[in-house]
Amino acid sequence: MKKKTQNKRKKNGSFRMLCFAFIIFCIWLFSTFTLTTEQVEIKSDKIKNEITIVQISDLHGSVFGMNNSWITKKIDEAQPDFVVITGDMYTRESEDGRNTAVKLMKKISENHDVYFVNGEHDNDEEYYNELRENGVKYLDYKSEDITVGKTPLRLYGITNVYYSPTFDLNNEFTLDESKYNILLAHICNKEAFADFGMDLCLCGDTHGGQVRLPVIGGLYGTTGWLPEVRDKNAFIKGLYEYENTSFFISSGLGNYPIPLRFMNRPEVVVIKLLPEIS
């Protein structure tokens, strides 16, 4: 009788372990390979009418649906005035990832104006030329003035994969304070961007910490382990305000170096710019 009881306990224990492993597997699958849409609203007295921007970032060659149809569907549903892409769309030296990234951006540009800046992985001149040939506007230390409705905007793009201590946007651009100024940059540099006077900065790179934990936040960032614990002002994921400048840091779509996310699903970001109502 005692032996039967022991065997029963072992079976029950094995079953519980199997159930636990299955739950963990499902959480990993859901967190890493299913898309979410992140909705963001930003108000400014420079904005005269509603403007919709879609941001995607850090694909790292991942695929969501056939030919990334899940991504393009979410973008089309948002009906953006334009789309911004903030780098690392494939992982360095991955030819398949590069082809996936180009194919996706080509598809998006068929229906939308697309503005792109590179990251440290997708940093290749031949790749940039291919994007240009397919209608993607590569902002290589360039700015472009556009008007959406009654609102004049100026888009800036920078291509830095690191920043020197003397980095200063004033050396490259002239700010027009009459326009709503938006900077695209893969890696955030909040002090330099805010000092220049940007209204909005759209960045990627952090992957949102990839694994996020309650209270703790991101597990790992570009500055090391537990970035939000070590620095309460770390910009890792989401919307931030710093010295009259808004920042949105996308946690992106893909993974690097391993396919692992938790409480931080791949995201397509829909940003609504709205008039400030007094």
N, C-alpha and C positions, 0 to 999 in steps of 0.2 A: 504493500500500500504506500509506504514511504517513498519507494522508488518511482511509482506512478505519479505521485504528487510532484516529485522533483522534475520528472520529465515534462509534466504539464506546465510547470513554472518556466522551464527552459523554452518550451514552445511559445508560451505567452510572451516571454521576454523577446524572443526572436521576432514574433509577429509585431510587437510594439516598435522594435528597432526598424523593421521593414516599413511600417507605416510612417515612422518619423523620417526615414530616408526618402520615402516617396513624397512627403509634404515638402521637404527641403528641395527636392528636385523640381517640383511644380513651382515653388516660389522662385527658384533660380530661372526656370524657363520663362515664367511670366515677367519677371523683373528685367531680364536681359534681352528678350526677343519680341516683346509686344510694345507697340507704340502708344504714346499718350500725346494729347495736345495741351500745351501749357498756354493759358490765356493771361495776358498782361495788359493793364491799362496805365497809361502815363498821361498826365494833364500838363498843359503849358499855355501861357497866354500868347505864345507865338503861333499856336495851332489854331487855325480858323475853321476847320472842318475835320470830320473824322477821317483818319488815315490808318490803313491796315498794312502792317509789315509782317511777313513771315521770315523767321530766321531758322536755318538749319546749320549744324556744325558737327565736326568730328565724326563723320560717317565711318572712317577707317575701313572702307571697302565692304561694309556690311550690306546685307540684302534683306529687305522687308517686303515680302510678297514678290510675285514674278516681276522682274525688271524694276524692283522697288516701287511697285504700284501702290502699296500702302502709303508711302510717303507722298507721292504725287497726288493721290486722292485727297489726303488731308490738306495739302497746299491748295488744290483747286477748290475745295469746300470753303476755305477761308476767304476766297476771292480777294487776294492781296493787291494792293496798289503796286507793290514790288516785293521781290524776294532777296534776302541777303544770306550769304554763305560765308561762314567765318573759319574756314580752314580745316586742315587734317582730314580731307575727304577720303584719302587712302593712306595706308601705312607704308612707310618708306620701303622701296625695293619690291613692292608687291604689284606685279604687272596686272594680275587679275583685279586687284583692288582699284588700281588706277583706271582700268577700263570700265569698271562698275561706276566709279565716281563720274567719269566723263559722260557716260551714257545717261546717268541720272540728271546731271546738270543740263545736258542737251535737251532732254525731255522737258524739264521745267521751263527752259528758255523758249520753248515753242509757244507757250501760253502766257508767260510773264516776263517782265523785265527782271534780270538777275544780275546782282552785284556780288563780286567774289573777292576775298583776300585769302592768301595762303597761310598755312601753318608751318611747323618745322618738318613735317613729314612730306606734304605735297608741295615741295619746293623745287620745281623743275621747269625750265624755260619752255621745253617742247610741250609740256602739259598745258602751260599758260596759253601758248599759241593755238593749241587745239581747242581750248575753251573759247578763245576769242573767235575762232572760225565758226563756232557753233552758237554765237550770239550772246555769250556770257561776258559781262563787262568786268574786266579785271582791274581793280583800283590799286595799281602799283605806285604808291605815293602820289595818287591823283585825287582830285576832287571833281564832283559833278553837281551842277545846279539843276534841280528839277522842281516842278510845281505840281502839286496834287490838289485839285480843286482851287481854293483861294490861298493855299498855304505854300510859300516858297521854302524849299529845303536845300541844304547843301550836304551831300554825302562825301565823306573822306575815307580813304582806305590806306592802311599802312601794312607793311609786309615783314615787320620785325619778328625774329625768332628768339631774340634776347634784347635787353636794353642796357645801354651804357649808363654810367652815373650822370652823364651830361646830356642825356636824351631830352630834346625839347622840340615840340611840334611847331613852335614859332620859327624854327629854322627851315621849315618846309612849306608851311601853309600860312595864309592870311585869313583870319576869322572875320566873317560877316555877321555881325550881331543882329542884323535885321532878318536873317534867316534862322530857321531851326536847324542846328548843326548836329549831324549824326556821324559818328566815327565807327568804322568797322576795323577791328583788330583781333587777331587770333588770341594774343596774350594781353591780359589787362595790365595797365600801368596807371592806377587810379590817380596818383598825385600829378603826373605829367599831363594826363588827359584833362583833369579838372582845372589845372593851372592854365591850360590853353583856353578854356572856356567852352568846351563842348557841352551841348545840351543833353545828348544821349550817346552812350558808348555801348556797342554790341560786341561781345567777346565770347570765346569758347575756351578750349584747351584743358580745363580742369576736370572734365567729365563728371562734374558735381561731386567729386570724391569717389566716384564709381560705386562704392559701398557706403551707404548712409545709415547711421544708427541714431535712435532717439536720444535727444539731449546732446550727444557727442557731435553729430553732424557727419561730414565726410571723413572716411577712414584714411584716405591718402590724397594729397594734392601736390602741386608743383613745388611746394616748399617743404614737403616731407609728410610724415605721419601726423594724423589728427590736427590738420591745419586750423580748424575752427575752435579747437580747444586751446591751442597755443596762441592763437590770435583771434580775438572776438571780432576784429574788423577785417578778417580775411574774406575776400570775395570769391566764393566757391560755386554757388548755385543760386540763381534767382535774381530778384530786383533789389538794387541798393541805391542809396542816395549819398553823395559825398560832395560837399562844397558846391551845392547848386547844380551838380551834374548827376543825371540818372545813369545807372549802369545795369545792364542785364547780362548775366553770365549764364550761357546755355550749358546744360550738362550733356548736350549732344546726343548722338545716335548710336555710335559704335563703342568699341572697347579696345583698350590697349594697356598692358601687353597680353592680358588674358580675357576671355569672354565671361565677365562676371560683374553683375550689378545686383544691388539690393536696395529696396525702397528708393529707387532712383531710375525709373524706366526711361528708355530712349524717348526723346521728345522732339516734336515739331512745335515751335514757338510762334504764337500769334500775338503780335503787339498792336494794341490799339492806341494811337495818339489822339487825344481828345482836347477840345478847347477848355481852358480854365474858366469856369463860370463863377463870377463874383456875386 
